[in-house]
Amino acid sequence: MSDNSDFFENERMKEILHWVIATFIATGRPVGSRKIARNSREQLSPATVRNIMADLEEMGYLRQPHASAGRVPTDKAYRFYVNYLLKRRDISQRDRVIIDRDMRMDDNAEHFMARTSQVLSRVSNNVGIVVSPPISRVALKHIHFIKLTDNRILVILVSRSGIVQNRIIHYVEEISQADLEQAARYIVENFKDKTLFEIKNQILQMVKKEQALYDKFMQRVITLSTNAFSEADNELEAEVYLDGASNLIKTPEFSDINRMKLVFETIEQKNRLAALISRCIEGDTQEVRITIGAENALPGIEDCTLITSRYMVDENTHGSLGILGPTRMEYGRAISLVEYVARLFGRVFEIGN
């Protein structure tokens, strides 16, 4: 049997593995040696192919679901395929036309991001995901305070790029709507185009330096600001726009009701999904990042592949988008889709704002 180091130099083994993966992706059924033998360049015999496939199984690249069945690729095989065998390609003309037609910033930022997740889902037949930049990291355009009952205040934050997020804070003292509007005007006039993270730090510095000098109005501004921008208890997180979870139901990989339930439960935990995607692209210089099967840190999606990329809102701010689907996916096409949509998304987002 060949060892793993030999595999990288063994063109015959790589060809067999490539055919097993390509055939399994196309059919979804375990692949037998006879089918591979018919496709091999050297017109290998089924017996020779069977021996090579047995070697690949021992090396962890293939597995046999049942004793009498053919073999299917493992996560290790897909990783090798993506890193060394897959030929990257440009997006197809058909996919490009659909995406160009549907990705228009003719609405607000939230609708645009939701529509982009729908486009990714529809074109890929998988789950489309768009994660907005965390609003604490984008530049402030407007802030509104609206008085509610029981000392609660609704805070509406609007970023320069059009992202909106609402949250409720508590204010222990009695305060009028007029006072809230005056405080909001002050914050916008003095901190417009700064990020919420920068505003919070600047206000904390003001408190340290000149705490004794503040009048009642400034004390209100500081209290409202620190409560509204605080990340300690209720972090201002990114929004997740997700579409196409029903596409997974159509795949044989998730025909088992328990596996499907696990996947759906994981997808519903949008904050954890956003954190996973953020970790995938964090500090990564690659345009597209691919995490396969067990490489995904969230339980429930161990049989899935996540293909992600960042998109730029401005020179300092980015969000992320991607496709989630079974490990048996058309990797070349999915990568080209994510790559193209991320580039187009950033350009359209900039033009629309």
N, C-alpha and C positions, 0 to 999 in steps of 0.2 A: 504493500500500500504506500502511496505517496504521502509525504508529510505536508503541512500547511505551507512551508517555505517553497517546496517544489511547485505547489499549485500556481503561484504567481508566474512561473515560467512555463507552465504546461498549457500550451495553446489548445490542445485537444480537450482537456478538462474544462477549460474556460468556455470553449464552444458548446460542450454538452450542457454545462450549467446555464449558459445563456439561452439555449433552446428550451430547457426545462422551465425556466422562469417565463420566457415569452409565451410558451404554450399554455402554462398554467394561468397566466394573466388573461389570455384570450378565452380560455375555456372554463376555468374554475374547477377543472377535474384533475385528479392525480395523473401524472404523466408516466407512460410506460416506455420501455426501452425500444420497442418496435417503432413507435412514432418518431422518436428522436433519431433512430438509425436511418429512417427514410430521408431525413432532412440534413444529415451530416455531410459536410463537404467531401470527406474521405470515403463516403459510402461504407461506413463501419457496419459490422454485423451487430444484430441485436445482442448477442452474447458479449461482445466487446463493450458496447454501450452499457449493458447491465453491470459489468464489472466496474466501469468508471463511475457509474451512479452509486454503486455500493461504496466505493472509495469516498465519494463526495458525502455520502451519508455518515460514514465514520468520522469525517472531518467536520461535521456539523453544518454542512450547507444544504443538505436535503433530509427529509424525514419521510417515513412511510406510514400513512394513517392506519392502514390495515395490512395484514400479512399478504393478502392476495392483490392489493392495489398497487398502483404506480407510486411515484414519489412527488412530494410538493416542496417548494423552497421554504427555508427557515428565515428568520429575521437576519441571520448572519449572511445568508445568500443574497437577500435583497440589499443589504448594506454593501456587499462586494459589487453587486450589479450596478448600484447607483454610483459608487466611487470609481469603478474601473471599466465597466462594460457598456454603460449607457452612453449613447451619443446624444449630446444636447442638440436641440433643434429649435428653430424659430417657431413662433406661434403660427398655426395654419391660417390661411386666408379666411376660411369659414369662421373660425373662432374669433379672429380679429374683427370681422364685420359685425358679428353679434355684440361683442364687447363695446366697440366704438359707438354703435347705435344706442346702446342702453346706458352707457356711463356718461351722463350729462349732469352738470351741476345746475339744474334748473329749479332747485328746491333748497331747503335748509340743509345744514351739515348732517343732522341726524338722518334725514330721509336719504341723503346721498350715500351715507355709510350703510344704511339698511339695504338700499337698492344694490349696492356693490356686493354685499353678501349674497343677495339673490342671484346676481349675475354669475358669481363664482360657482354657486350651487348648480344653477341651471346648465351652464356650459360643461362643468366637470362631472355632473351626476353624482356629486358627493356633497358633503356639508361645507358651505361657504361661511367663512368667519372674518369679520372685520373688528378690530379693537381700536377704539379711539385713543388718542394721546391722553394720559391722565390729566384731568383738567387742572390739577394743582401745578402742572408743568407748562401750561400754555398761557399766553398773554391775555390779561383781563381787558374786556371791552366795556361791559356793564355789570353792575351788581344791583339787585333789588331786594329790599327787606319788606316783607308783608306780615303785618301783625295778625296772629291767630289767637285762639283762646288758651287759657291756662299757661300764660307766660311763654308761649311758643312763638317762634318767628320763622317764617318760610324764607329761605335764602335762595335767590335765583341767580346763578352765575353764568355769564355769557362770555365766552372767549372771543378773541379777535378773529379766529378762524370759524366762528359760528357755532361752536359746540356749547350746548346748554346742559347744566346740571342743577338739580334742586336738592336741597337738604333742609332739615328742620333743626333749629338750635333752641336752647332754652335761655331766657334772660330773666334773672331773678327779680329785678326792679320793674316797677310800672313804667312803661314807655309808650308814647303816642306814635301814631302812624306818621305824623309830620316830623317827629324827631328821627324816625327811622329813615325817612326820605332824605332828610338833611345829612345824616351820616353817610348814606349811600352816595350822595352827590360829592361829599368830601373825598371819599375813597376813590371814586372814579377820577375826579379832578387831579388828585395827588399821586395816584398809583396806576393810572391807565397805561396799558401796554407792558406792565410788569407782570411776571407770573405770580400766581397765588403764593407759591413757595417763597419768592423774593419779597412779596408784600409782608407775609407773616414774619420773616426774619428782620425786615426793616422796622416793623412795628415793635418787635421784641427789643431791638436795639434802642428805639426811642424810649421805651419803658425803663430800661436800665439807666439811660443817661439823664433823663429829665423827669423822672416819675413825680417829683414834688410840684412840678410846674403845671401839671395838667388841670384844666378847668373841667367842669362837669361834661361839657360837650365832647371834649377829647377823650375823657374817660369812657364815654359811651362808644365812641368810634373804636377805641382800643379793645374794649370788651367784645363788641360785636365782631370785629375783625378777627380777633384771636379765636373766638368760638366758631366763626364761619370757616376759617381757613385751617383750623386745627386738624392734624392728621393722627392725633394720638388714639382717639377712641373710634372714630368713624372716618377712616382715611378716604380722601377724595380720589376714588379710583376711576380707572378707565371704564367706559361703557363697552359692552360686547354685543355685536349685531351678528346673529347666527341664523342661517336658513338652510333648509334641505335635509334636516335630520331624518325625514321620512325616506330619503334615498337609500339609507342604510338597510331599511326593511327589505328592499328588493334584492339585496345581495345574499348569496347562499351562506356566506360566513356568519351572518347574524340571523339565520333562520331559527336558531335555538332561542326560545323566549327568555331564558335567564340571562344569556349573553346580551341580548338586545336590551333587556331591562337595565343591566349594568351600564351599558354605553349611554343610554338615555339619561340615567341618573347622573352620570359624570358630565354630560353635555349641559344639563340643567344647572350645574354648579359653575355659573359663568365667571365668577371671580377667580376660581381656581384655574379655569381654562385660560383666562387672560394672563394669570401669573405664569402659567406654563409657557404660553406663547412668548411672553416678554423674556423669560429665561432663555428660550430658544434663540432669540435674535440679539440678546444682550452681548455687546462687545464683539459681535461676529461681523467680519468684513465681507462675508459671502452675501451676494444679493438674495439667494434663496437658501433656506436651511431645511433639511429633511431629517425628521426623527421617526424611526421605524420601530413598530411593535413595542417590545419591552423597554426600548430607550425612552419612551414616554413615561414620565414620572407619575402620572395619575392612574390610579386603579380604575379598571373599566375600559380603558382604551389600549390595552396591551396588544390587541389584534388590529390596531389601526396605524396608519401612517399620517403624520402631520407635516404638511409642506407650508412653510411660512416665509414671509419677507417683510421687511419694514418699508413704510412709505413716509416720505417727508412732507410735513406741513409747512415748515419754514426751515431756515438753516440750523435751528437749535432744537426743533421739536419733531418727533416722529411717533407714528402709531404702527400697527402691524396688521397684516391680513394673511389669509391662508385657506387651505383646503384640508379637511379631515375626511379620511375614507379608509376602507380596508387596506391591509398591506398588499393585497392583490389589486393594484391599481395601475393605470397607464402612467408610469412615472415620467416619461419624456413629455407627454402632453400636459400633465398636471403641473410640472415644473415650469413649462413655457407659459401656461396660463397665469400662474401666480406671479412670475417675473414680469409679464407684460402688464397685468392689472395694477401691480404695485407702482410701476413707472407712470402709467397713465393716471392712476389715482392721484398721485402727488401733483402732477401737472394740472389736472382738472380742478383739484381742491384749491390750488393756488390761484388759478384763474377765477374760480367762483367766489373767491373772497378778496 
